[in-house]
């Protein structure tokens, strides 16, 4: 071997020794494909639907479990590595609020690096809860010091947990309890008693898709004697429209204005969902943009019903509000409001609108966004601030306290009428608040008349043009209209 070759070999061996010493010092472990990794839960919270931590809850309330996890610094991840989080049996993962049961885990750049699957156990007196199985994909290969987050909604396991019982919530990882924080106690209170005279009660059903809300309405749960019954509903957030009713038998499965005869239990839920369905497709009327409907039920006596219907949720919003009212000639008028939130399981932070108010201004005819609308927003203490829409027709406030706010337009976009209405909108801690206001263009009119120079004809047809384009409006002038006409309801600004 030559002297140069010996020197080269020595240099290579020196570098190899350096790398070996470095990695021995770091004590890094590369986990093979498909092996379990011992992730550590660094924190977890039990939250209500407003994203506030709770130490007590009503038995029927929807809760959220929120976890932060991290990998030990000594672990390099590989495709197929996984870990499991055990959810205590005092919880119920089988209801519709736990949705979806499979969702993505993302890194700090928004890249999907894994998938979480919720595996529920049957909610019984002796069992419940379940498992969350997190599996990493090829995008996680080579990552270390990895930190992540996941959350999902769930219910209390009513068959296992009694009234006024304190449960100590503690999760586990890979059948180990030393990888999670200590237990969090939560007191489970009985549900509040329902009104003894309620004739209408409304709520949003658990979301299943991001652009459609489903609603449930209790009708005459307390069996009052009702005549000339009319139910109305209005989407107060103005960000969607009601979906047309279906007739029998389609409505049984579509639930687009499904009215079912039923009885109610003490919790306010139908005792059965297989009652007789009444076809009301010919009893529903809408306003022009289908943000309001009217249902004429007539005389229903003491019959109880459960009404289901749906609405679209537009503009990518994650919250929608509406208000239903029942009037009767034999009972005082009652109203019930509902708020739909697109709450769903996930591996990333919650909605960006948390604690903020988003206002949107659009043209009532074509939905085009309108810039330059200024709104006065009034807080519950009487103080106020202004918001002005930008080029996309929207404006978002700074963070606000959860609560109800009044909104009134004080400056309309150029060429549009000022909306005289004052609106009420609720801002939530988790999804904020959204309100869409629709404006009409300022209207004007054009008077036309015909004067003959020379021989007088029998008629003259006038066509109305705007900016060099025929509007399609025309009139024939003659003796009967005194050779005059007024084109009304024209847009002041085309």
C-alpha positions in Angstrom: 0.0 0.0 0.0 1.4 3.4 -1.0 2.0 6.2 1.5 -0.8 8.3 0.0 -3.3 5.5 0.2 -2.4 4.9 3.9 -2.9 8.6 4.6 -6.3 8.6 2.8 -7.4 5.5 4.7 -6.4 7.1 8.0 -8.4 10.2 7.3 -11.5 8.2 6.4 -11.2 6.2 9.6 -10.8 9.3 11.7 -14.1 10.8 10.3 -15.9 7.5 10.9 -14.7 7.5 14.5 -15.9 11.2 15.0 -19.4 10.4 13.6 -19.7 7.3 15.9 -18.7 9.3 18.9 -21.3 12.0 18.0 -24.2 9.6 17.6 -23.2 7.7 20.7 -23.3 10.9 22.7 -26.8 11.8 21.3 -28.1 8.3 22.0 -30.5 8.5 19.1 -32.8 5.6 18.3 -34.1 4.9 14.8 -37.4 3.0 15.1 -38.1 0.5 12.4 -41.1 0.7 10.2 -44.3 -0.3 12.0 -43.0 -0.2 15.6 -44.7 1.5 18.5 -43.1 4.7 19.8 -43.5 6.0 23.3 -44.9 9.5 22.7 -45.4 11.6 25.8 -48.6 13.6 26.5 -47.2 16.9 27.7 -50.6 18.4 28.5 -54.3 17.7 28.0 -57.4 19.7 28.7 -61.1 19.0 29.1 -63.0 21.8 27.3 -66.6 22.9 26.8 -68.0 23.9 23.4 -66.6 27.4 23.9 -63.1 26.0 24.4 -63.0 26.9 28.1 -61.5 24.4 30.6 -64.2 22.8 32.8 -64.1 21.2 36.2 -67.8 20.3 36.1 -70.3 19.5 33.4 -73.9 18.5 32.8 -74.3 14.9 31.9 -75.5 15.6 28.3 -73.0 18.3 27.5 -70.6 18.0 24.6 -66.9 18.1 25.7 -63.6 18.3 23.9 -60.4 16.5 24.8 -57.3 18.4 23.7 -53.9 16.8 23.7 -50.3 18.0 23.1 -47.7 15.3 22.6 -44.0 15.0 21.8 -41.5 12.4 21.0 -38.4 11.8 23.1 -35.3 13.6 21.8 -33.7 10.2 21.3 -36.1 9.0 18.7 -36.0 9.3 14.9 -39.4 8.6 13.4 -40.0 6.2 10.5 -42.9 5.5 8.2 -45.4 3.3 10.0 -44.4 4.2 13.6 -47.4 4.5 15.9 -48.7 5.2 19.4 -52.0 4.7 21.1 -53.8 6.9 23.6 -56.3 5.2 25.9 -59.5 7.2 26.5 -61.2 6.5 29.9 -64.3 4.4 30.1 -66.3 7.3 31.6 -66.4 8.9 28.1 -68.6 7.9 25.1 -66.9 8.0 21.7 -69.9 6.4 19.9 -72.1 9.5 19.4 -72.3 11.8 16.3 -70.4 14.5 18.0 -67.2 12.5 17.7 -66.6 13.3 14.1 -64.7 12.4 12.0 -63.2 9.3 13.5 -60.2 9.5 11.2 -58.3 12.7 10.7 -54.8 14.0 9.8 -51.9 14.9 12.0 -49.9 17.9 10.6 -46.5 19.4 11.4 -45.8 23.1 11.9 -45.8 23.7 8.1 -49.2 22.1 7.6 -47.8 18.9 6.0 -49.7 15.7 6.8 -47.3 13.5 8.7 -49.7 11.0 10.1 -53.3 9.8 10.7 -55.3 9.4 13.9 -58.1 7.0 14.1 -60.6 7.0 17.0 -61.6 3.4 17.9 -64.6 3.6 20.3 -65.8 0.9 22.7 -69.5 0.4 23.3 -70.7 2.8 26.0 -72.1 0.5 28.7 -72.3 0.3 32.5 -69.0 -1.6 32.6 -67.2 -0.3 29.6 -66.7 2.7 27.2 -64.1 5.1 26.1 -61.7 3.6 23.6 -58.5 4.2 21.8 -56.9 6.8 19.5 -54.4 5.1 17.2 -51.8 7.6 15.7 -49.8 6.3 12.7 -47.0 8.3 11.1 -46.4 8.3 7.3 -43.4 8.8 5.0 -43.4 12.6 5.6 -42.4 11.9 9.2 -39.4 9.8 8.3 -36.2 11.2 9.9 -38.0 13.6 12.2 -37.0 13.9 15.8 -38.0 16.1 18.7 -41.4 15.9 17.0 -44.3 17.7 18.7 -48.0 17.4 17.8 -51.5 18.2 18.8 -54.9 16.5 18.5 -58.4 17.1 19.7 -61.9 15.6 19.4 -65.4 16.0 20.8 -67.1 13.4 22.9 -69.8 12.8 25.5 -70.1 11.5 29.1 -70.8 7.8 29.3 -74.3 8.1 30.9 -74.5 4.4 31.5 -71.4 4.3 33.6 -71.4 7.8 35.3 -74.0 8.8 37.9 -75.3 12.2 38.8 -73.0 14.4 40.9 -70.2 11.8 40.5 -66.6 13.0 40.3 -64.5 11.2 37.7 -60.7 11.4 37.6 -59.8 11.7 33.9 -56.4 10.1 33.0 -55.3 8.9 29.7 -52.6 6.4 28.9 -50.1 5.9 26.1 -49.2 2.4 24.9 -50.7 0.9 28.0 -48.5 3.0 30.2 -49.6 5.7 32.6 -46.2 7.3 33.2 -46.3 9.0 29.8 -49.3 11.2 30.6 -50.0 14.0 33.1 -51.8 13.3 36.4 -55.6 12.8 36.5 -58.0 15.8 36.1 -61.1 15.6 38.2 -64.5 16.6 36.7 -67.9 16.7 38.5 -70.8 15.4 36.4 -74.0 17.2 37.2 -77.5 16.1 36.2 -79.0 17.9 33.2 -81.0 21.0 33.9 -84.8 20.4 34.1 -86.6 21.4 30.9 -89.4 23.9 30.8 -92.9 22.5 31.7 -94.5 24.7 29.1 -92.1 24.5 26.2 -93.7 24.2 22.8 -90.6 24.8 20.7 -86.9 23.9 21.3 -84.3 24.1 18.6 -80.7 22.9 18.3 -78.0 22.2 15.7 -77.3 18.6 15.0 -73.7 17.3 15.1 -71.9 18.4 11.8 -71.0 15.8 9.2 -69.9 18.1 6.3 -68.4 21.6 6.4 -71.0 23.3 4.1 -74.3 22.1 5.4 -76.0 22.5 8.8 -78.7 20.1 10.1 -81.3 21.3 12.6 -83.6 19.6 15.0 -86.8 21.1 16.5 -88.9 19.8 19.3 -92.6 20.7 18.6 -95.1 20.7 21.5 -93.0 18.4 23.8 -95.2 19.3 26.8 -98.4 18.5 24.9 -100.2 21.9 25.1 -103.4 22.2 23.2 -102.4 24.1 20.1 -104.5 25.5 17.2 -103.5 27.5 14.1 -99.8 26.6 14.6 -97.2 28.4 12.4 -93.5 27.8 12.7 -91.1 30.3 11.2 -87.3 30.3 11.0 -84.7 32.8 9.9 -81.0 32.4 9.3 -79.9 35.4 11.3 -76.2 35.2 10.2 -77.3 35.5 6.5 -74.7 33.0 5.3 -76.8 30.3 3.8 -80.3 29.2 2.7 -82.7 26.5 3.6 -82.8 23.4 1.5 -86.0 22.6 -0.4 -88.4 20.1 1.3 -88.7 16.6 0.0 -92.0 14.6 -0.1 -92.7 11.1 1.0 -91.0 8.7 0.9 -87.7 10.5 0.1 -88.0 12.8 3.1 -87.7 9.8 5.5 -84.0 9.5 4.7 -83.1 12.9 3.4 -84.7 14.7 6.4 -85.3 17.8 4.3 -88.3 19.0 6.3 -89.1 15.8 8.0 -92.0 16.1 10.5 -92.2 13.0 12.7 -94.9 12.2 15.3 -93.2 11.2 18.6 -93.1 11.2 22.4 -90.3 12.7 24.4 -88.4 11.5 27.4 -87.4 13.5 30.5 -84.2 14.6 28.7 -86.1 16.1 25.8 -85.2 13.4 23.3 -87.6 11.5 21.2 -88.3 8.0 22.7 -88.2 6.6 19.2 -87.2 7.8 15.7 -89.5 5.5 13.9 -92.7 7.4 14.3 -95.2 8.3 11.6 -93.8 10.9 9.2 -96.2 13.6 7.9 -95.7 15.0 4.4 -95.4 18.8 4.8 -93.7 19.5 1.5 -96.8 21.6 0.4 -97.0 23.5 3.6 -93.5 25.2 3.4 -93.1 28.7 1.9 -89.8 30.7 1.6 -88.8 34.3 1.2 -87.0 35.3 -1.9 -83.5 34.2 -1.0 -84.7 31.2 1.2 -83.1 32.6 4.3 -86.6 32.3 6.0 -89.3 29.8 5.9 -92.9 29.5 7.1 -94.6 26.2 8.0 -98.3 26.2 8.5 -99.3 23.2 10.6 -102.9 24.3 11.5 -104.6 22.6 14.5 -102.3 19.9 16.0 -104.1 19.5 19.4 -101.7 17.9 21.9 -99.7 16.0 19.3 -95.9 16.2 19.7 -93.5 16.2 16.7 -89.8 16.2 15.9 -88.9 18.4 12.9 -85.7 18.0 11.0 -84.4 20.2 8.2 -81.1 21.5 6.7 -79.5 24.7 5.4 -76.4 25.5 3.4 -73.4 27.2 5.0 -71.8 29.5 2.5 -68.6 31.5 2.1 -66.5 28.8 3.9 -68.0 29.9 7.3 -67.7 27.5 10.3 -70.6 29.0 12.3 -74.3 29.7 11.4 -77.1 31.1 13.6 -80.8 31.1 13.2 -84.0 31.7 15.2 -87.2 29.7 15.1 -90.6 30.9 16.4 -93.9 29.0 17.0 -97.2 31.0 17.1 -100.6 29.6 18.0 -104.0 31.0 18.6 -104.2 29.1 21.9 -100.7 29.6 23.4 -98.2 32.4 23.9 -95.6 32.8 21.1 -92.3 31.1 21.9 -88.9 31.4 20.1 -85.8 29.2 20.2 -82.4 30.0 18.7 -79.7 27.6 17.5 -76.1 27.9 16.5 -74.3 25.4 14.2 -70.5 25.2 14.6 -68.3 23.1 12.4 -66.5 21.4 15.3 -64.5 18.4 14.2 -61.7 16.1 15.3 -58.3 17.3 14.1 -54.6 17.3 14.5 -54.1 21.1 14.2 -55.2 24.2 16.0 -58.8 25.3 16.1 -60.6 27.9 14.0 -58.7 31.1 13.1 -61.7 33.1 14.0 -61.7 32.2 17.7 -62.9 35.2 19.7 -63.2 37.4 16.6 -66.1 38.9 14.6 -66.1 38.5 10.9 -68.5 40.8 8.9 -69.2 40.3 5.2 -70.9 42.7 2.8 -72.3 41.3 -0.5 -74.7 42.4 -3.3 -78.2 41.1 -2.6 -78.7 40.2 -6.3 -75.5 38.5 -7.3 -73.5 37.9 -4.1 -70.6 40.0 -5.3 -68.3 41.2 -2.4 -68.6 44.9 -1.6 -65.7 47.0 -0.2 -66.0 50.2 1.7 -69.0 49.3 4.0 -68.4 50.7 7.5 -70.2 49.1 10.5 -70.6 50.3 14.0 -70.1 47.4 16.5 -71.5 47.9 20.0 -70.5 45.9 23.0 -72.7 44.9 25.9 -71.3 47.8 28.0 -72.3 50.4 25.4 -68.9 51.1 24.0 -68.4 50.7 20.3 -65.8 50.5 17.5 -66.0 50.6 13.7 -65.1 48.0 11.0 -64.8 48.6 7.3 -64.9 45.9 4.6 -61.9 45.4 2.3 -61.7 44.4 -1.4 -63.0 40.9 -0.7 -66.1 42.3 1.1 -65.0 41.1 4.6 -63.4 42.5 7.7 -62.3 40.7 10.9 -62.1 42.3 14.3 -59.4 42.0 16.9 -60.0 39.4 19.7 -63.2 40.1 21.6 -64.8 38.8 24.8 -67.4 36.1 24.3 -70.9 37.6 24.1 -73.5 39.3 22.0 -72.7 42.4 19.9 -74.9 44.8 17.9 -73.9 45.6 14.4 -75.3 48.5 12.3 -74.1 49.8 8.9 -73.2 53.5 9.1 -71.6 54.0 5.7 -72.7 52.0 2.6 -70.4 51.2 -0.4 -70.6 53.6 -3.2 -73.7 53.2 -5.3 -75.6 51.1 -2.6 -78.4 51.8 -0.2 -77.6 52.1 3.5 -79.0 49.1 5.4 -81.4 50.6 8.1 -81.4 47.4 10.2 -79.5 46.7 13.4 -78.2 43.1 13.7 -77.4 41.0 16.7 -74.5 38.5 16.6 -72.9 36.3 19.2 -69.1 35.9 19.3 -67.9 32.5 20.6 -64.5 31.8 22.1 -63.9 28.8 19.8 -65.4 29.8 16.4 -65.9 33.5 16.8 -68.9 35.1 15.1 -70.0 35.6 11.5 -72.6 38.0 10.0 -73.3 38.6 6.3 -75.2 41.8 5.3 -76.7 42.0 1.9 -77.0 45.4 0.2 -79.2 46.7 -2.6 -77.9 49.1 -5.2 -79.2 52.7 -5.1 -82.1 53.0 -7.5 -82.9 55.7 -9.9 -85.3 56.3 -12.8 -85.3 57.7 -16.3 -88.2 59.6 -17.8 -88.7 59.5 -21.6 -91.1 61.4 -23.8 -91.7 61.7 -27.5 -92.3 64.9 -29.3 -92.9 64.8 -33.0 -91.4 67.2 -35.5 -93.3 67.1 -38.7 -96.0 64.5 -39.4 -97.1 62.6 -36.2 -96.7 58.8 -36.2 -99.0 56.3 -34.5 -96.3 55.0 -32.0 -92.6 55.0 -31.2 -90.6 52.2 -29.5 -87.9 53.3 -27.0 -85.1 51.0 -25.9 -83.1 51.7 -22.7 -79.4 51.3 -22.9 -76.8 51.4 -20.1 -73.1 52.0 -20.8 -73.6 51.1 -24.4 -75.4 47.9 -23.7 -79.1 47.2 -24.3 -80.8 46.5 -20.9 -83.6 44.6 -22.5 -86.1 47.2 -21.3 -88.3 48.9 -23.8 -91.6 50.7 -24.1 -93.9 51.7 -26.9 -95.1 55.3 -26.7 -98.4 56.4 -28.2 -101.5 58.5 -27.5 -102.7 56.1 -24.8 -99.7 56.8 -22.5 -99.5 60.4 -23.6 -96.2 59.7 -25.3 -94.5 59.4 -21.9 -93.0 56.6 -19.7 -90.7 56.3 -16.7 -88.2 53.4 -16.4 -88.1 52.8 -12.6 -86.0 50.7 -10.3 -82.8 51.2 -12.2 -79.3 50.8 -10.7 -77.9 54.2 -10.0 -74.4 52.8 -10.6 -74.0 50.1 -13.2 
